[in-house]
């Protein structure tokens, strides 16, 4: 944790990723306590939802050792949100992509959004919480200055494909192959989705923005029409050959 003239910064390694907190508000005792609470929350979520921990609640549920009723309330909330995302995406978002229970495609964005909300409720209204490149923004970077979020080009190391400019509440999520290879699976075939090199989605809240980005990436060729029909969301996609497309309203956010 570090103080700066502009607020408070913190980096936490958890959930197999790097989470960063950029708080531009006055670092009051309440804000500091909220940051500690948000970090503790991330570690608790990891304990409950990690598919790499055989003793986690989600692993035990997937093996049939416990019932949903035996799980913490967070599990029921996440499974409800996953079911909603599956319906909206016509099944292109799935928590059983390879036959085992894995809600990871929703959990990280949900955890980041929750951490952002904890800060907001404590009085930190100008914040950026980043979980492995998926971001929840609130307020502004400085008075009269919006947040500017660079989106890395998946095929040109060191270059940006766009800069998202935003203030107030906005989420930015990118699904792609640059960091982890072809890890998103087509739930209908079980094969890796390969229609995009990356797909960036902006929306109001990170839980569904991140989830819908995953679903769109898996959907492939039909993603653009589906995304155009999602109210409040805009996208930019980069194809493996370097081509790009943007939904009709993306210009309001991206350069």
N, C-alpha and C positions, 0 to 999 in steps of 0.2 A: 504494500500500500504506500502511495507517495502523494504528498501535497504539492500542488503547483499554484502559481498565481491565479490560474483559471479554475481551480477546483481540486478534484481528487481522482487519482488513477489507481487501478489495481489489475493484476493479471493472475489468473488461477488456472492451474492444470487439473482438469477433472473431466470425467466422462470420455476419456480418450481424446480430448481435444483441449484447445486453449480458449479460455473465456477472458475477455477484457472488459473492464468497466471504465468509462470516461464520463466523469460527473463534473459538469461545469458550474453547479450551484456552490454556494458557500458550504464548506465541509463542517457543518454543525455536528454536535454530538449525536443528534438524532439521525443525521445522514450517515455518520460513521457506523452507528449501530445497525442501520438498515443494510449497509454494505456487508457487514459481518453476517447478518441474517440471510442475505441473498446468497452469499458464498456457502454458508451452511446448508441452505436449501438445495443448491446444486449437488453437493456431496450426498445429501439424503436421496435425491432423485437417482443418482448413480447407484446407490446401494439397492434401491427398490427395482430399478428398471434395467440394470446392466445385463445383457445377454451373455457376457463373458464371465459372470460370477455364478457358479452353479447354485449358490445359496440365495440368490436374489429372488424376490417375490415373483418377478416375471418369468424367471427360469423354472421355478418350482411350479408355477401355474401352467406353463407350457408342457411340462412333463406329466401334468395331471396329479401332482402330489397334494395340491390344495385347490379349493374352489374360488371363484371370484369373490364370494361372500367372505372369504378368509383374508382377503387382501386389504391394504390401506385404501382409503377413499380416493387417493390420487390414481390408483390403478383403474378404478371404475370410471373416473373422469376421462382418463386417457383412452380407454377402450371405447367409451361413448363418442369421443371426438374422432377416433379412428373410423368408427362405423359411419359417422356423418361424412367424413372425407371419402370413404369408399363409395357411398351413395352418390355424392356430388360428382365424383370423377368416373362414374360408371364402372367401378371396379379397378381402375388403373392405379389407385392407391390401395395397397394390401398389406396387412400385418402378417400374412402367411405366404410371403413371396416364394419361399423354398420349402414350404410344408411345416415350418416351425414358427411358433409365436414370436414375433419380433416387431414391436411398435416403435423401433428406433427412428423411423422416418418421420415421426411426429414428436417424439419425446424431447429432442434437443431444442427445437423451436419453441415448444411449450415451456421448457425450463428457462430459456432466455426471456421469454415474455413474462413469466412469473417473477424472475429476478428484477426485471425492469419495473414491474408493478410494485414490488416491495419498496424500491427506491422512491417511486412516485408518491406512494402513500405516506412516506416519511418526509416529504417536502422537497425531494430532488426532482425538479421538473424539466431540467435540461440535461439529458443523459443519452448515452449511446452504449448499449450492451451488445457485445459481439461474441457469439459462440461459434468458433470455427468458420467464420466468414458469413454467418447468418446473423442479421442485425436487427435490433429493435431500437428505433430512434424516438425520443420525446423532446419536445421543445425546440430550442435552437442551440447552436454551438457558441454563440455570443449574441448580445443584443443586436437585432437587425441583421444577423448573419446566419444563414441556414447551414445545416450539416451538409457536407460533401463526402460521398462514399464512392471510392474508386472500385470498379469491377474489373478484375484482372482478365486479360484476354487468354482464353484457354490454349491457343495455338502459338502465341507470340510471347514468350517469357519476357517479363519486364515492361510489357505494354498494357495499357488499359483499353478495354473495349468501350467503356462509357464511364461517366461520372454521374451518379445519382445525386441530385440536389433536393433537399427536403427539409421541412420544419414541421413542428407539431408531431403528430403520431404517424410513423411510417415504418414498415418492415421491409427489409431487402433480403432475399434468399436466393442463392445460386446453387443449382445442381449441375454437376459436371464430372468430367473424367480426368481433369488435370492433376488433382491431388491424389485421388484414390483409384484411378483407373476406371474400368467399366464395372462399377459396383451396384448400379441400379438395375433391377431385374424387371423384365416384362412379366407381369403376374400371370398372363394367360399362356405364355410359352415356357417360362422358367429360364429363358435365355437373357443375357445382358442386353439392355437397351442401348442402341448405337446410333440413333438418328441425329443426336446432337453432340457437340463438343461441350457446350454449356447452355444452360437456360436460366436466366435471371428473372425473378418475379418480384414486383413491388406490390404491397397491399397494406391494409391498416394494422394488422396484428400478425406477429410472426408465426404463431402456431399453425394457422391455416395457410399463410403465405408460403411457408417452408414445405408444408404437406402438398399443397397444390403444385409447387415447383417440381417436387418429386414425381407426382402423378403425370404432369405434362411431359416431363423428360421420358418417362416410361411409355407414354402414349405415342410419342414420335410424330408421324406424319399428320395425325389428326389434332395435334396439340394447339395449333394456332386458332382454328375455328372454335375449339372448346374454350380457350382462354379469352377470346373476344366476347364470349357470352357470360363471362364471370364478372359481375358488377363489382367495381372497386379494385380490380387487379389489372396490372399491365405487365408486359413481358418483353424481353429481348433474348433472342436465341442466336447461337453461333453453331453452324453446321460443321461437320468434320472437314469439309473442303474449304472452310474459311468464309462461307457465305453467311449473311445475317438477315434476320427479319425482326420487326418490332410490331407490337400491336398498335392499334390506331392512336391510343392515348398515351403511349410511352414517352412522347416528346415532352410531356408536362414535367417529367422527372429526369430524363437522361439527356446528355449532350450528344 
